[in-house]
C-alpha cells in the first residue's frame, strides 16, 4: 500500500513539473528499463553468494542546472530474486526468494561530449533501495568436508551439518556511477543506452553454524560484506 501511495505522489510531482515547464527545455522525463546483475558476495567465499538478476523499470526526472549538467532523481520498481551458491559438491536445500522493492536514485549527469545529435554523458549519485521487508534466508546442508580457512578436510562417514542465515536489510544505500550514450531523435525526444556500477554502503550480515548430528555446535562464524553489481538498459527521454 505504501508503494502505491509513493507512486501516486511521484506521478503528481512529474505532472506538476510538466505543467509548469517553460520553453527552454530544461526538464526531461525518461522511461527506463534496466537489466541488472547485482549480488552479495560473502568475504572469503567467492562461490557462496546471493545473486539478483531481475529487470528494473521506472521513471527518471532531470533538470539542467547549467549547460550540460543535469540534476536527476527517479523512481524504479523491481523484484529481487535471490539464489544462494555454496561450496562445490555440498548437498543443500535450494533457496529461492522473491521480494518487491523500489529504488530511488539521486545524482548528477554531465554531458562531456556533444556532436550533432549524439551525446556522451557520465552519471554519478546515491541510490536508496527499500525492500518490502527485511529478508532473512536460511538453508541447511550436510557435507563430509569442513572448511578451515580456505582449506578443505574430509573425513569419510563423518558428516558435518551446517545452518546458514543471511540477512538483507530493509533499507539499503549504494553509490552508483556510469556512462550514457544518447541520440536526439527529434526536438523533444531522445533515446539513450546506459551502463552503471553500484557499490553498496550498508553491510550485509551472515551467520554460519557448523555441528555434528546430535552434538552441540562446535564452530560459529559471522561475516559482513557489501553488495555490488552492474545494471544496463534503455531510456526513452522526453525534453520539455
C-alpha positions in Angstrom: 0.0 0.0 0.0 2.8 2.4 0.8 4.4 1.7 -2.5 1.1 2.7 -4.3 0.9 5.9 -2.4 4.6 6.7 -3.3 3.9 6.1 -7.0 0.9 8.3 -7.0 2.8 11.1 -5.2 5.7 10.8 -7.7 3.3 10.9 -10.6 1.6 14.1 -9.4 5.0 15.7 -8.9 6.0 14.8 -12.5 2.7 16.2 -13.8 3.0 19.5 -11.9 6.5 20.0 -13.2 5.4 19.3 -16.7 2.6 21.8 -16.5 4.9 24.5 -15.2 7.7 23.9 -17.7 8.9 26.7 -19.9 10.1 26.7 -23.5 13.8 26.4 -22.6 13.7 22.6 -22.4 15.5 22.4 -19.1 13.3 19.5 -17.9 13.5 15.9 -19.0 11.4 12.9 -18.1 12.6 9.4 -19.1 11.1 5.9 -19.1 13.8 3.4 -18.4 14.1 -0.4 -18.4 17.3 -1.9 -16.9 18.7 -5.4 -16.7 20.9 -5.9 -13.7 23.4 -8.4 -12.2 23.7 -7.3 -8.6 24.6 -9.5 -5.7 26.1 -10.0 -2.2 29.4 -11.8 -2.1 30.5 -13.2 1.3 34.1 -12.3 2.2 36.4 -15.3 1.7 33.8 -17.5 0.0 33.5 -16.3 -3.7 31.0 -19.1 -4.6 28.8 -18.5 -1.6 26.7 -15.6 -2.5 23.3 -14.2 -3.4 22.6 -13.1 -7.0 19.9 -10.8 -8.2 19.1 -10.8 -11.9 15.7 -9.2 -12.4 14.8 -6.2 -14.6 14.1 -2.8 -13.1 11.7 -0.3 -14.7 10.7 3.3 -13.8 10.8 7.0 -14.4 13.8 9.4 -14.2 13.2 13.2 -13.9 16.0 15.6 -14.7 16.7 19.3 -14.6 19.5 21.1 -16.4 21.0 23.3 -13.7 23.8 24.6 -16.0 24.8 23.8 -19.6 25.5 20.1 -19.8 24.9 19.5 -16.1 21.7 17.8 -15.0 20.3 17.1 -11.6 18.3 13.8 -11.6 16.1 11.7 -9.5 13.7 8.9 -10.2 11.5 6.1 -9.0 12.0 2.4 -10.1 10.3 -0.8 -9.3 11.8 -4.3 -9.3 11.6 -7.7 -7.7 14.6 -9.2 -6.0 15.0 -12.9 -6.8 17.8 -14.4 -4.7 19.5 -17.7 -5.1 22.4 -18.8 -2.9 25.6 -20.5 -4.2 27.5 -22.8 -1.9 30.7 -24.8 -2.0 31.1 -27.3 -4.8 29.9 -30.8 -4.0 28.0 -29.8 -0.9 24.4 -31.1 -0.6 22.0 -28.4 0.3 18.3 -27.3 0.0 17.6 -25.0 -2.8 16.9 -21.4 -1.7 14.7 -19.1 -3.8 13.1 -15.9 -2.7 11.3 -13.1 -4.4 10.6 -9.7 -2.8 9.1 -6.5 -4.1 11.2 -3.4 -3.7 11.5 0.1 -5.1 14.6 2.1 -5.9 15.2 5.9 -5.7 18.4 7.3 -7.4 19.5 10.9 -6.8 22.5 12.3 -8.6 24.1 14.3 -11.4 24.6 13.7 -15.1 27.2 15.6 -17.1 27.4 15.8 -20.9 31.1 15.7 -21.6 30.9 15.1 -25.4 28.3 16.5 -27.8 28.4 16.3 -31.5 25.3 16.9 -33.6 22.5 14.7 -32.2 24.9 12.4 -30.4 25.9 13.0 -26.7 28.1 11.1 -24.2 27.4 11.6 -20.5 28.8 10.5 -17.2 26.4 9.8 -14.3 27.0 9.5 -10.5 25.0 9.6 -7.3 23.5 7.7 -4.5 20.8 5.0 -4.6 18.2 4.2 -2.0 16.6 0.7 -2.1 13.6 -0.2 0.0 12.7 -3.9 0.4 9.1 -4.7 1.4 10.5 -6.4 4.5 13.9 -7.5 5.8 15.0 -10.7 4.0 16.4 -13.5 6.1 17.4 -16.6 4.2 18.3 -19.9 5.9 19.4 -23.2 4.4 20.8 -26.4 5.9 23.0 -28.9 4.2 25.3 -31.9 5.0 28.8 -32.4 3.8 31.8 -34.5 4.8 34.1 -31.6 4.0 34.7 -28.9 6.6 36.5 -25.6 5.8 39.4 -24.5 7.9 40.3 -21.1 6.5 40.4 -21.8 2.8 41.4 -25.4 3.1 39.1 -28.4 2.8 39.5 -31.5 5.0 37.4 -34.7 4.6 36.6 -37.5 7.0 34.7 -40.4 5.4 31.5 -41.3 7.1 31.7 -38.3 9.4 29.2 -35.7 8.1 29.1 -32.1 9.2 25.8 -30.2 9.2 25.7 -26.5 8.6 23.0 -23.9 9.1 23.5 -20.5 7.4 21.4 -17.4 7.9 21.8 -14.5 5.6 20.1 -11.2 6.2 19.5 -8.3 3.7 18.5 -5.0 5.3 15.1 -3.5 4.6 16.8 -0.1 3.8 19.9 -0.1 1.7 22.1 2.8 0.4 24.5 2.4 -2.5 26.9 4.6 -4.6 26.4 4.4 -8.3 28.3 5.7 -11.3 28.1 5.0 -15.0 28.1 6.2 -18.6 25.3 7.0 -21.1 25.2 7.5 -24.8 22.1 9.3 -26.2 20.8 10.2 -29.6 18.4 13.1 -30.2 15.6 11.7 -32.4 13.6 14.9 -32.5 13.4 18.3 -30.8 11.7 16.9 -27.7 12.6 13.2 -27.8 15.8 11.2 -27.4 16.8 7.6 -26.9 19.8 6.6 -24.7 21.8 3.5 -23.7 23.3 3.4 -20.2 25.5 1.2 -18.0 26.1 1.7 -14.3 28.1 0.1 -11.5 26.6 0.0 -8.0 28.7 -0.3 -4.7 26.7 -0.9 -1.5 27.3 1.2 1.5 25.4 -0.7 4.1 26.9 -4.0 5.2 25.0 -7.3 4.9 25.2 -9.8 7.8 25.7 -13.6 7.7 25.9 -16.2 10.5 27.1 -19.8 9.8 26.9 -22.6 12.4 28.6 -26.0 12.0 27.8 -29.0 14.1 27.7 -32.9 14.1 24.4 -34.5 14.3 23.2 -34.9 17.9 26.0 -32.7 19.2 26.4 -29.0 20.2 27.7 -26.6 17.6 31.5 -26.6 17.5 32.1 -23.7 15.2 30.2 -20.4 14.6 31.4 -17.7 12.1 30.0 -14.3 11.3 30.6 -12.4 8.0 30.0 -8.9 6.8 30.0 -7.9 3.2 28.9 -5.1 0.8 26.5 -5.5 -2.2 27.7 -4.5 -5.6 26.9 -5.2 -9.3 26.0 -3.8 -12.7 22.9 -2.6 -14.4 22.4 -1.6 -18.0 19.5 -0.7 -20.3 17.5 1.7 -22.5 16.0 5.1 -21.7 13.4 6.9 -23.8 13.5 10.5 -22.7 11.2 13.5 -23.4 12.6 17.0 -23.1 10.4 20.0 -22.3 
